[in-house]
Amino acid sequence: MYKKIKSFNALLIIFLSADLIADENYFYDNIIINSDVVEASKTKILFKGNVRITSNEINIEGNQATFLTEESALIILGTPTNIKIFENDKVFNGSANRIEFTDLENLNLIGNVSIESENRTINGDQIKINLNEKSLSKK
């Protein structure tokens, strides 16, 4: 059974492994997740309503986010889910129906994807962003 917590601000280190946190190439030091409701069980944490995920490098807004503790994966859903990635003096804006962090290197945007940077726009059904290589691939 889930525990329900209203108006909860969660400070969550997304990938809880000590090895990953100690790695100086780790893309996100920590991430703050704000939502209206949080439901937690042994295998997942569910954030519902007005979900805002922020760090120094990224901002995401969506309707719902699920952190799967055993897989160390974060899945964000929205209509759409909006994302901003900050890199040096550049800002990348994007949107998709679903955003997945399934490992430290890759970010997957799925469903009605649009990414904008400077004067360039990329659209597709699925776009994978490699955060270490700073590259995009469209599927």
Secondary structure, DSSP 8 states (H G I E B T S, - for coil): --EEEEEEEEEE-SS--HHHHH-TT-S-S-EEEEEEEEEE-SSEEEEEEEEEEE-SSEEEEEEEEEEETTTTEEEEEEEEEEEEEEETTEEEEEEEEEEEE-SSSEEEEEEEEEEEETTEEEEEEEEEEETTTTEEEE-
